[in-house]
Structure formats: structure tokens, C-alpha cells
């Protein structure tokens, strides 16, 4: 129980954005390599080394507490974690900013469907025009581009990323919103007839996949870098948990001078 407490506390304190990131937010690396493999592996090693003494000290400290103090400590951490979780995580900013507008579109679509038996293919049919300062909104027959549809050379917010499309028919609809996320990402949000809200991120520029063969002897290294970049966050968390677990496990060993418990 207290090992779980240490693990949860460390993740919240060291990686608050990862601990409270919106589960609907999917990060697609799309072949963009931002860090070399060696840098990520070194970070993992350092995280493990730093976490071992933290787990050791925390484990020995917790062992000295009375059961009542331990329970109060766990309750305090849980209360703090719940309060902290209510703060807005960056990965979920779309749920707070774009989500309400898409819900407005959803309500208008339901009204339109009851009147016409089909979902609207444009915002004009819905009688609404969402503000589009930095976001672009899409239905099949109409695009409301952002105030600056070209925030960076090579990026066009007037067009949807590959594989993303709005829908409007007698059975279903999907409204799409996109925005540029510096330096090289595009955030995408969608909502459908079931009011299901989705949020994810795609590359703003076409990916380039190196060919790992005799003509490209470093292809396997780039593939490893892509793999590590894709899993960097969970790998770093695993490294911290590993270090904490090692330190905590060592703290459970009887220290010199301690008398064995009587039966």
C-alpha cells in the first residue's frame, strides 16, 4: 500500500503533465524524431539513479510512522492529488476551449436533424458561425478558416490533415476543428452524433521515413530513435518507478541494530 503511495506521489510530483494528461489525447509521432536515442537512454538511466535514494529515504521514513500517521498521510496525498487533478492539463486544453463550441454544434445538429431528418453539412444550415481566431472548423460543405490560416510556412489550416474528414448524412455527422501547435504539430478535435469528443495531434509536415537497408547503414539507429521518442514519456516514468521500487525494497531490509519483531 505504501509502496503504491510512494509511486503515485513521485509520478505526480515529477511528471504532473503526464500524470494528469487527458486519456483522449493521442500523440502521434508520425516519424518526427526530436531526440537521439542516446539522449533518451541517458535520461532513463539518470532518472533511475536519482529515484533510488528517494525510494530508500521515503521507505525508511514511512516505516517510522505510526499506523494512524500513515493513514493520515495517504489521505492527505489522495486529497491533494484530487485537487491537483482538477487543474487544467495542457494536453486537455481542447476539452476546455474547443469542446464547448463543438457541443453547441452538436445541439444545433440535433435540432436540425429533428426538423429535416438529416444532419447539416454546413454551419450556415445550422444558423451559426463559430469564432475562428486560431481554430479552423469543418463540416462537409463549409470551412471556417482561422484568422491566420497560414501560421507557418508549409502549414495550411484551411485544409484538413490526411485521414481526417467531416461527415454529414442521415445516419451520422462529424464536425472537425484544427489548430496549429508549435513547433510542428496540428491539434485536431472532433465530435460526432453521439457527442463523442476526440482530441489528438498529428504532424504538420509530411513525415520522412528512412530506409533501413544497405544504402542506409544508419537506418536502424533512426528507427530506434523514433521508437524511443514515441515511448519517451512512459519509459521515463518506468525508470522513475524502477528506481523508487529498488530504493523502497532496500529500505525494507532490517537495518543494523534493529531487533526482530517478537511473535
Secondary structure as GFF3:
##gff-version 3
##sequence-region A 1 263
A	DSSP	alpha_helix	2	14	.	.	.	ID=ss1
A	DSSP	alpha_helix	16	19	.	.	.	ID=ss2
A	DSSP	beta_strand	25	27	.	.	.	ID=ss3
A	DSSP	alpha_helix	37	64	.	.	.	ID=ss4
A	DSSP	alpha_helix	67	85	.	.	.	ID=ss5
A	DSSP	three_ten_helix	90	92	.	.	.	ID=ss6
A	DSSP	alpha_helix	93	97	.	.	.	ID=ss7
A	DSSP	alpha_helix	99	116	.	.	.	ID=ss8
A	DSSP	alpha_helix	123	126	.	.	.	ID=ss9
A	DSSP	beta_strand	136	139	.	.	.	ID=ss10
A	DSSP	beta_strand	142	144	.	.	.	ID=ss11
A	DSSP	beta_strand	167	168	.	.	.	ID=ss12
A	DSSP	beta_strand	173	181	.	.	.	ID=ss13
A	DSSP	beta_strand	185	192	.	.	.	ID=ss14
A	DSSP	beta_strand	197	203	.	.	.	ID=ss15
A	DSSP	alpha_helix	219	230	.	.	.	ID=ss16
A	DSSP	alpha_helix	232	251	.	.	.	ID=ss17
###
